[in-house]
Amino acid sequence: MSEFTKEELAEMQSAFTKQFRTGQSVFGKGGALGPLFKQFLETALEA
C-alpha cells in the first residue's frame, strides 16, 4: 500500500475544488478523487 505525500494530497484537493466548481466528475478517468478511490479499493481488497 502506498501513501500520498502532502504535495499529492494538496494537488488532489486543488483539482477536486476546480472540478467540483465547474461541474466536472471528480471520480473516474481524470477525476481528482480517482487515485484516492483506487488506493481505498486496493486497501479494502487486501484486508
N, CA, C and O atoms as a Maestro MAE file, in Angstrom:
{
 s_m_m2io_version
 :::
 2.0.0
}

f_m_ct {
 s_m_title
 :::
 protein
 m_atom[188] {
  # First column is atom index #
  i_m_mmod_type
  r_m_x_coord
  r_m_y_coord
  r_m_z_coord
  i_m_residue_number
  s_m_chain_name
  s_m_pdb_residue_name
  s_m_pdb_atom_name
  i_m_atomic_number
  :::
  1 25 0.843 -1.176 0.000 1 A "MET " " N  " 7
  2 3 0.000 0.000 0.000 1 A "MET " " CA " 6
  3 2 0.890 1.241 0.000 1 A "MET " " C  " 6
  4 15 1.824 1.338 0.796 1 A "MET " " O  " 8
  5 25 0.605 2.172 -0.876 2 A "SER " " N  " 7
  6 3 1.358 3.414 -0.900 2 A "SER " " CA " 6
  7 2 0.548 4.520 -0.240 2 A "SER " " C  " 6
  8 15 -0.683 4.508 -0.255 2 A "SER " " O  " 8
  9 25 1.254 5.460 0.330 3 A "GLU " " N  " 7
  10 3 0.595 6.605 0.945 3 A "GLU " " CA " 6
  11 2 0.891 7.833 0.110 3 A "GLU " " C  " 6
  12 15 1.937 7.920 -0.534 3 A "GLU " " O  " 8
  13 25 -0.029 8.778 0.122 4 A "PHE " " N  " 7
  14 3 0.145 10.002 -0.632 4 A "PHE " " CA " 6
  15 2 0.989 10.991 0.162 4 A "PHE " " C  " 6
  16 15 0.895 11.067 1.387 4 A "PHE " " O  " 8
  17 25 1.806 11.739 -0.550 5 A "THR " " N  " 7
  18 3 2.589 12.790 0.089 5 A "THR " " CA " 6
  19 2 1.693 14.009 0.316 5 A "THR " " C  " 6
  20 15 0.602 14.103 -0.246 5 A "THR " " O  " 8
  21 25 2.163 14.927 1.137 6 A "LYS " " N  " 7
  22 3 1.398 16.151 1.377 6 A "LYS " " CA " 6
  23 2 1.176 16.920 0.087 6 A "LYS " " C  " 6
  24 15 0.117 17.513 -0.118 6 A "LYS " " O  " 8
  25 25 2.179 16.907 -0.780 7 A "GLU " " N  " 7
  26 3 2.068 17.611 -2.055 7 A "GLU " " CA " 6
  27 2 1.006 16.976 -2.949 7 A "GLU " " C  " 6
  28 15 0.226 17.677 -3.594 7 A "GLU " " O  " 8
  29 25 0.984 15.641 -2.982 8 A "GLU " " N  " 7
  30 3 -0.013 14.941 -3.792 8 A "GLU " " CA " 6
  31 2 -1.420 15.203 -3.271 8 A "GLU " " C  " 6
  32 15 -2.348 15.398 -4.058 8 A "GLU " " O  " 8
  33 25 -1.585 15.210 -1.952 9 A "LEU " " N  " 7
  34 3 -2.893 15.491 -1.373 9 A "LEU " " CA " 6
  35 2 -3.333 16.923 -1.663 9 A "LEU " " C  " 6
  36 15 -4.507 17.173 -1.936 9 A "LEU " " O  " 8
  37 25 -2.392 17.858 -1.605 10 A "ALA " " N  " 7
  38 3 -2.709 19.254 -1.918 10 A "ALA " " CA " 6
  39 2 -3.127 19.396 -3.381 10 A "ALA " " C  " 6
  40 15 -4.046 20.153 -3.694 10 A "ALA " " O  " 8
  41 25 -2.454 18.671 -4.279 11 A "GLU " " N  " 7
  42 3 -2.817 18.700 -5.695 11 A "GLU " " CA " 6
  43 2 -4.216 18.116 -5.909 11 A "GLU " " C  " 6
  44 15 -5.007 18.658 -6.681 11 A "GLU " " O  " 8
  45 25 -4.517 17.010 -5.223 12 A "MET " " N  " 7
  46 3 -5.850 16.412 -5.336 12 A "MET " " CA " 6
  47 2 -6.917 17.364 -4.822 12 A "MET " " C  " 6
  48 15 -7.987 17.482 -5.420 12 A "MET " " O  " 8
  49 25 -6.632 18.044 -3.716 13 A "GLN " " N  " 7
  50 3 -7.594 18.984 -3.143 13 A "GLN " " CA " 6
  51 2 -7.856 20.135 -4.116 13 A "GLN " " C  " 6
  52 15 -9.002 20.535 -4.321 13 A "GLN " " O  " 8
  53 25 -6.800 20.657 -4.705 14 A "SER " " N  " 7
  54 3 -6.945 21.751 -5.659 14 A "SER " " CA " 6
  55 2 -7.736 21.303 -6.890 14 A "SER " " C  " 6
  56 15 -8.638 22.004 -7.348 14 A "SER " " O  " 8
  57 25 -7.387 20.133 -7.415 15 A "ALA " " N  " 7
  58 3 -8.088 19.606 -8.587 15 A "ALA " " CA " 6
  59 2 -9.545 19.314 -8.259 15 A "ALA " " C  " 6
  60 15 -10.431 19.588 -9.069 15 A "ALA " " O  " 8
  61 25 -9.801 18.756 -7.068 16 A "PHE " " N  " 7
  62 3 -11.176 18.466 -6.658 16 A "PHE " " CA " 6
  63 2 -12.002 19.744 -6.628 16 A "PHE " " C  " 6
  64 15 -13.109 19.790 -7.164 16 A "PHE " " O  " 8
  65 25 -11.457 20.782 -5.997 17 A "THR " " N  " 7
  66 3 -12.182 22.046 -5.884 17 A "THR " " CA " 6
  67 2 -12.507 22.610 -7.261 17 A "THR " " C  " 6
  68 15 -13.629 23.048 -7.510 17 A "THR " " O  " 8
  69 25 -11.515 22.596 -8.157 18 A "LYS " " N  " 7
  70 3 -11.721 23.109 -9.512 18 A "LYS " " CA " 6
  71 2 -12.777 22.296 -10.251 18 A "LYS " " C  " 6
  72 15 -13.683 22.860 -10.865 18 A "LYS " " O  " 8
  73 25 -12.658 20.961 -10.192 19 A "GLN " " N  " 7
  74 3 -13.604 20.099 -10.906 19 A "GLN " " CA " 6
  75 2 -15.006 20.202 -10.320 19 A "GLN " " C  " 6
  76 15 -15.990 20.202 -11.060 19 A "GLN " " O  " 8
  77 25 -15.101 20.290 -9.005 20 A "PHE " " N  " 7
  78 3 -16.408 20.377 -8.352 20 A "PHE " " CA " 6
  79 2 -17.114 21.683 -8.729 20 A "PHE " " C  " 6
  80 15 -18.310 21.688 -9.023 20 A "PHE " " O  " 8
  81 25 -16.370 22.778 -8.719 21 A "ARG " " N  " 7
  82 3 -16.957 24.087 -9.038 21 A "ARG " " CA " 6
  83 2 -17.405 24.187 -10.487 21 A "ARG " " C  " 6
  84 15 -18.356 24.905 -10.794 21 A "ARG " " O  " 8
  85 25 -16.730 23.475 -11.378 22 A "THR " " N  " 7
  86 3 -17.097 23.539 -12.796 22 A "THR " " CA " 6
  87 2 -18.060 22.426 -13.207 22 A "THR " " C  " 6
  88 15 -18.449 22.342 -14.372 22 A "THR " " O  " 8
  89 25 -18.442 21.579 -12.263 23 A "GLY " " N  " 7
  90 3 -19.409 20.523 -12.549 23 A "GLY " " CA " 6
  91 2 -18.821 19.287 -13.198 23 A "GLY " " C  " 6
  92 15 -19.560 18.423 -13.669 23 A "GLY " " O  " 8
  93 25 -17.505 19.190 -13.228 24 A "GLN " " N  " 7
  94 3 -16.873 18.001 -13.807 24 A "GLN " " CA " 6
  95 2 -16.950 16.839 -12.818 24 A "GLN " " C  " 6
  96 15 -17.095 17.048 -11.613 24 A "GLN " " O  " 8
  97 25 -16.853 15.631 -13.329 25 A "SER " " N  " 7
  98 3 -16.841 14.448 -12.483 25 A "SER " " CA " 6
  99 2 -15.527 14.382 -11.710 25 A "SER " " C  " 6
  100 15 -14.454 14.561 -12.285 25 A "SER " " O  " 8
  101 25 -15.614 14.124 -10.412 26 A "VAL " " N  " 7
  102 3 -14.411 14.030 -9.588 26 A "VAL " " CA " 6
  103 2 -13.929 12.590 -9.464 26 A "VAL " " C  " 6
  104 15 -12.846 12.342 -8.932 26 A "VAL " " O  " 8
  105 25 -14.728 11.633 -9.954 27 A "PHE " " N  " 7
  106 3 -14.338 10.228 -9.973 27 A "PHE " " CA " 6
  107 2 -14.054 9.824 -11.408 27 A "PHE " " C  " 6
  108 15 -14.301 10.596 -12.334 27 A "PHE " " O  " 8
  109 25 -13.542 8.632 -11.596 28 A "GLY " " N  " 7
  110 3 -13.304 8.111 -12.934 28 A "GLY " " CA " 6
  111 2 -12.033 8.646 -13.558 28 A "GLY " " C  " 6
  112 15 -11.207 9.265 -12.888 28 A "GLY " " O  " 8
  113 25 -11.888 8.401 -14.846 29 A "LYS " " N  " 7
  114 3 -10.672 8.791 -15.561 29 A "LYS " " CA " 6
  115 2 -10.522 10.319 -15.535 29 A "LYS " " C  " 6
  116 15 -11.411 11.050 -15.972 29 A "LYS " " O  " 8
  117 25 -9.398 10.774 -15.022 30 A "GLY " " N  " 7
  118 3 -9.131 12.203 -14.957 30 A "GLY " " CA " 6
  119 2 -9.750 12.908 -13.774 30 A "GLY " " C  " 6
  120 15 -9.539 14.105 -13.582 30 A "GLY " " O  " 8
  121 25 -10.516 12.176 -12.974 31 A "GLY " " N  " 7
  122 3 -11.147 12.785 -11.807 31 A "GLY " " CA " 6
  123 2 -10.159 12.971 -10.674 31 A "GLY " " C  " 6
  124 15 -9.231 12.180 -10.506 31 A "GLY " " O  " 8
  125 25 -10.365 14.024 -9.898 32 A "ALA " " N  " 7
  126 3 -9.442 14.350 -8.810 32 A "ALA " " CA " 6
  127 2 -9.397 13.264 -7.738 32 A "ALA " " C  " 6
  128 15 -8.356 13.053 -7.116 32 A "ALA " " O  " 8
  129 25 -10.506 12.581 -7.518 33 A "LEU " " N  " 7
  130 3 -10.551 11.573 -6.464 33 A "LEU " " CA " 6
  131 2 -10.265 10.167 -6.964 33 A "LEU " " C  " 6
  132 15 -10.295 9.213 -6.188 33 A "LEU " " O  " 8
  133 25 -9.992 10.035 -8.236 34 A "GLY " " N  " 7
  134 3 -9.682 8.724 -8.811 34 A "GLY " " CA " 6
  135 2 -8.551 7.997 -8.109 34 A "GLY " " C  " 6
  136 15 -8.727 6.847 -7.709 34 A "GLY " " O  " 8
  137 25 -7.387 8.629 -7.943 35 A "PRO " " N  " 7
  138 3 -6.275 7.949 -7.281 35 A "PRO " " CA " 6
  139 2 -6.582 7.588 -5.825 35 A "PRO " " C  " 6
  140 15 -6.175 6.529 -5.347 35 A "PRO " " O  " 8
  141 25 -7.290 8.457 -5.134 36 A "LEU " " N  " 7
  142 3 -7.637 8.193 -3.742 36 A "LEU " " CA " 6
  143 2 -8.623 7.021 -3.650 36 A "LEU " " C  " 6
  144 15 -8.487 6.156 -2.785 36 A "LEU " " O  " 8
  145 25 -9.602 7.001 -4.537 37 A "PHE " " N  " 7
  146 3 -10.576 5.920 -4.563 37 A "PHE " " CA " 6
  147 2 -9.902 4.599 -4.930 37 A "PHE " " C  " 6
  148 15 -10.227 3.554 -4.366 37 A "PHE " " O  " 8
  149 25 -8.973 4.649 -5.866 38 A "LYS " " N  " 7
  150 3 -8.228 3.442 -6.271 38 A "LYS " " CA " 6
  151 2 -7.455 2.876 -5.091 38 A "LYS " " C  " 6
  152 15 -7.490 1.669 -4.846 38 A "LYS " " O  " 8
  153 25 -6.754 3.742 -4.353 39 A "GLN " " N  " 7
  154 3 -5.995 3.290 -3.187 39 A "GLN " " CA " 6
  155 2 -6.917 2.689 -2.133 39 A "GLN " " C  " 6
  156 15 -6.588 1.675 -1.518 39 A "GLN " " O  " 8
  157 25 -8.073 3.317 -1.925 40 A "PHE " " N  " 7
  158 3 -9.050 2.803 -0.962 40 A "PHE " " CA " 6
  159 2 -9.498 1.402 -1.355 40 A "PHE " " C  " 6
  160 15 -9.523 0.501 -0.517 40 A "PHE " " O  " 8
  161 25 -9.850 1.211 -2.618 41 A "LEU " " N  " 7
  162 3 -10.316 -0.103 -3.070 41 A "LEU " " CA " 6
  163 2 -9.224 -1.162 -2.948 41 A "LEU " " C  " 6
  164 15 -9.494 -2.284 -2.519 41 A "LEU " " O  " 8
  165 25 -7.998 -0.815 -3.321 42 A "GLU " " N  " 7
  166 3 -6.899 -1.779 -3.216 42 A "GLU " " CA " 6
  167 2 -6.643 -2.170 -1.763 42 A "GLU " " C  " 6
  168 15 -6.388 -3.338 -1.470 42 A "GLU " " O  " 8
  169 25 -6.708 -1.210 -0.865 43 A "THR " " N  " 7
  170 3 -6.513 -1.497 0.562 43 A "THR " " CA " 6
  171 2 -7.639 -2.367 1.099 43 A "THR " " C  " 6
  172 15 -7.404 -3.291 1.878 43 A "THR " " O  " 8
  173 25 -8.868 -2.066 0.676 44 A "ALA " " N  " 7
  174 3 -10.015 -2.859 1.130 44 A "ALA " " CA " 6
  175 2 -9.907 -4.300 0.634 44 A "ALA " " C  " 6
  176 15 -10.231 -5.236 1.366 44 A "ALA " " O  " 8
  177 25 -9.458 -4.478 -0.595 45 A "LEU " " N  " 7
  178 3 -9.345 -5.825 -1.145 45 A "LEU " " CA " 6
  179 2 -8.225 -6.629 -0.472 45 A "LEU " " C  " 6
  180 15 -8.298 -7.856 -0.395 45 A "LEU " " O  " 8
  181 25 -7.190 -5.933 0.012 46 A "GLU " " N  " 7
  182 3 -6.105 -6.614 0.697 46 A "GLU " " CA " 6
  183 2 -6.532 -7.090 2.087 46 A "GLU " " C  " 6
  184 15 -5.976 -8.055 2.610 46 A "GLU " " O  " 8
  185 25 -7.504 -6.424 2.678 47 A "ALA " " N  " 7
  186 3 -7.927 -6.753 4.059 47 A "ALA " " CA " 6
  187 2 -8.686 -8.056 4.126 47 A "ALA " " C  " 6
  188 15 -9.107 -8.470 5.205 47 A "ALA " " O  " 8
  :::
 }
 m_bond[187] {
  # First column is bond index #
  i_m_from
  i_m_to
  i_m_order
  :::
  1 1 2 1
  2 2 3 1
  3 3 4 2
  4 3 5 1
  5 5 6 1
  6 6 7 1
  7 7 8 2
  8 7 9 1
  9 9 10 1
  10 10 11 1
  11 11 12 2
  12 11 13 1
  13 13 14 1
  14 14 15 1
  15 15 16 2
  16 15 17 1
  17 17 18 1
  18 18 19 1
  19 19 20 2
  20 19 21 1
  21 21 22 1
  22 22 23 1
  23 23 24 2
  24 23 25 1
  25 25 26 1
  26 26 27 1
  27 27 28 2
  28 27 29 1
  29 29 30 1
  30 30 31 1
  31 31 32 2
  32 31 33 1
  33 33 34 1
  34 34 35 1
  35 35 36 2
  36 35 37 1
  37 37 38 1
  38 38 39 1
  39 39 40 2
  40 39 41 1
  41 41 42 1
  42 42 43 1
  43 43 44 2
  44 43 45 1
  45 45 46 1
  46 46 47 1
  47 47 48 2
  48 47 49 1
  49 49 50 1
  50 50 51 1
  51 51 52 2
  52 51 53 1
  53 53 54 1
  54 54 55 1
  55 55 56 2
  56 55 57 1
  57 57 58 1
  58 58 59 1
  59 59 60 2
  60 59 61 1
  61 61 62 1
  62 62 63 1
  63 63 64 2
  64 63 65 1
  65 65 66 1
  66 66 67 1
  67 67 68 2
  68 67 69 1
  69 69 70 1
  70 70 71 1
  71 71 72 2
  72 71 73 1
  73 73 74 1
  74 74 75 1
  75 75 76 2
  76 75 77 1
  77 77 78 1
  78 78 79 1
  79 79 80 2
  80 79 81 1
  81 81 82 1
  82 82 83 1
  83 83 84 2
  84 83 85 1
  85 85 86 1
  86 86 87 1
  87 87 88 2
  88 87 89 1
  89 89 90 1
  90 90 91 1
  91 91 92 2
  92 91 93 1
  93 93 94 1
  94 94 95 1
  95 95 96 2
  96 95 97 1
  97 97 98 1
  98 98 99 1
  99 99 100 2
  100 99 101 1
  101 101 102 1
  102 102 103 1
  103 103 104 2
  104 103 105 1
  105 105 106 1
  106 106 107 1
  107 107 108 2
  108 107 109 1
  109 109 110 1
  110 110 111 1
  111 111 112 2
  112 111 113 1
  113 113 114 1
  114 114 115 1
  115 115 116 2
  116 115 117 1
  117 117 118 1
  118 118 119 1
  119 119 120 2
  120 119 121 1
  121 121 122 1
  122 122 123 1
  123 123 124 2
  124 123 125 1
  125 125 126 1
  126 126 127 1
  127 127 128 2
  128 127 129 1
  129 129 130 1
  130 130 131 1
  131 131 132 2
  132 131 133 1
  133 133 134 1
  134 134 135 1
  135 135 136 2
  136 135 137 1
  137 137 138 1
  138 138 139 1
  139 139 140 2
  140 139 141 1
  141 141 142 1
  142 142 143 1
  143 143 144 2
  144 143 145 1
  145 145 146 1
  146 146 147 1
  147 147 148 2
  148 147 149 1
  149 149 150 1
  150 150 151 1
  151 151 152 2
  152 151 153 1
  153 153 154 1
  154 154 155 1
  155 155 156 2
  156 155 157 1
  157 157 158 1
  158 158 159 1
  159 159 160 2
  160 159 161 1
  161 161 162 1
  162 162 163 1
  163 163 164 2
  164 163 165 1
  165 165 166 1
  166 166 167 1
  167 167 168 2
  168 167 169 1
  169 169 170 1
  170 170 171 1
  171 171 172 2
  172 171 173 1
  173 173 174 1
  174 174 175 1
  175 175 176 2
  176 175 177 1
  177 177 178 1
  178 178 179 1
  179 179 180 2
  180 179 181 1
  181 181 182 1
  182 182 183 1
  183 183 184 2
  184 183 185 1
  185 185 186 1
  186 186 187 1
  187 187 188 2
  :::
 }
}
